[in-house]
Amino acid sequence: MPQSNASAASSSDTTTGARLIVDALLTHGVERVFCVPGESFLAVLDSLHDETERIQTVVCRHEAAAANMAEAVGKLTGRPGVAIVTRGPGATHASIGVHTAFQDSTPMILLIGQCAREHLDREAFQEIDYRRMFGQMAKWVAQIDDARRIPEYMSHAFHTATSGRPGPVVLALPEDVLSDACAVVPGAPAYQRVAAAPSPAQIARLTALLEGAQRPMVIAGGSGWTPDACADLRRFVENWQLPIGLAFRFQDTFDNEHANYAGDVGLGINPALAQRIRDADLLIVVGPRLGESTTGGYTLLDIPKTKQTLVHVHQGADELGRVYAAELPIVSGMPEMASALAATRPPAAQPVWHGAAEEAHRAYLEWRKPRAIPGDVQLGEIVQQLRARLPDDAIVTNGAGNYAIWLHRHFAYRHFRSQLAPTSGAMGYGVPAAVAAKSMYPQRMVVAFAGDGCFMMSSQELATAMQYELSVIFIVVNNGHYGTIRMHQERHYPNRVHGTGLTNPDFAAFAKSFGAHGETVLRTDEFMPAFERAIAAKRPALIEIRMPKEASTPGATLEQIREQGRKMRGE
């Protein structure tokens, strides 16, 4: 929970709407905002000018990046990241970050400059009704039409973003409301997170299910975790000797080197882990939504009644029973649930599943060993070399694309909140997320992975990294096409390639044009020396890794995928 700050409003009897916005940001503990400037919120920028010691304004090159940076801050800290964008085009650009925050259950607040109130409903310049636009994409969308109510709306926004299932809130700010003079309004106290907790009866029921199980399995992840909650989760699985898998792109919830870790439950899942989940008689799911990616397109578990006895713990009541009807649904925050789980005590005798966790971990270690792929670059080996070089608290980011499969499969996450990746599958996320992470934690090493297609969707943010002297290392895996889409294309329409090829710049030269360090890697043994030079550069750096198109995934070449497609079509 943020510490309350004394209002910085003018000591006179009047203030402005913009000043009340900034006062609310201070009250609720906001340390930085991400924006692309626009005339619709100039008054807020003017008020931020007076608070540069307490709120850093990070100016981005695209509103999508500003929103993604705010979402990344929410992921890293559990506190709402804040982005400010202008009306119309600015808001539509920023919508991708809002969508990611919604699907990833990340606390975030998007403030949008709006047309003056007297011009609304005329299709005025860049006018949009944001309640309709963001209605299914945010937890709450509102427009503040009275400056005096700004403290109330901002308090509601922070509470809504952080309570229950976290998510994004969108507030539209008419420009005349921001510049309006109004009486000084007493601010609300700093927000407090509101969460449910499991009842003693629910914990007793869960314990009884465990005591009667033969093949129990835990799947954890989702948002809302804290370091203490992760420690409690570890004590629980250790006490009960349980194998644990982690949901898609939440692999930093539990130490991947721990003897109970079974692997990630997401796209490209280890077949042995998928079978272990299918064979489980008790499945304790703590945190994840059990969405499409975590359930292999809703094929891993039966719908609506799972074959396994299902205990499903989630922060939002609406998520429980949405797809899977659990035997024991529990609405709870993660710290509250993990604390209760850590307090349970197994029987003194060894459980019947003794040794299952160690067996699952051995299967994971075997799965993460790199396999040879076509070409002179072995990306799995590079990822493992990188893991051995990076400190445990290094933050690794990525967007979407087949290149991320190597990262998820071969990189071992050791530290809570060291992974930033969109469960929404949004391309272009890794670059701005890394910039935001480095702005939050300048002493931690930050590495962004991106494919060539993914990188070019947010490559302009190299300029932001340079402007704020944020020494992120960007790794661009260049195979000259949209690799994931090409993979699906070959599987469904073999030998009919269309619309997936790319023409790319020399990425190292591109980075140098910004003043960043740039290198190109053509062979595996070139990577680590290039990486060391990138660190030594002490400024933003980019390493381009060139790979052949044929190296589609860690486990299949394009020709193998094409052959699968031919068989599917009976050719």
Secondary structure, 3 states (H helix, E strand, C coil): CCCCCCCCCCCCCEEEHHHHHHHHHHHCCCCEEEECCCHHHHHHHHHHHHHCCCCEEEECCCHHHHHHHHHHHHHHHCCCEEEEECCCHHHHHHHHHHHHHHHCCCCEEEEEEECCHHHCCCCCCCCCCHHHHCCCCCCEEEECCCHHHHHHHHHHHHHHHHCCCCCEEEEEEEHHHHHCEEECCCCCCCCCCCCCCCCHHHHHHHHHHHHCCCCEEEEECCCCCCHHHHHHHHHHHHHHCCCEEEECCCHHHCCCCCCCEEEEECCCCCHHHHHHHHHCCEEEEECCCCCCCCCCCCCCCCCCCCCCEEEEEECCHHHCCCCCCCCEEEECCHHHHHHHHHHCCCCCCCCCCCCHHHHHHHHHHHHCCCCCCCCCCCHHHHHHHHHHHCCCCCEEEECCCCHHHHHHHHCCCCCCCCEECCCCCCCCCHHHHHHHHHHHCCCCCEEEEEEHHHHHCCHHHHHHHHHCCCCCEEEEEECCECHHHHHHHHHHCCCCCCCCECCCCCHHHHHHHCCCEEEEECCHHHHHHHHHHHHHHCCCEEEEEECCCCCCCCCCCHHHHHHHHHHHCCC
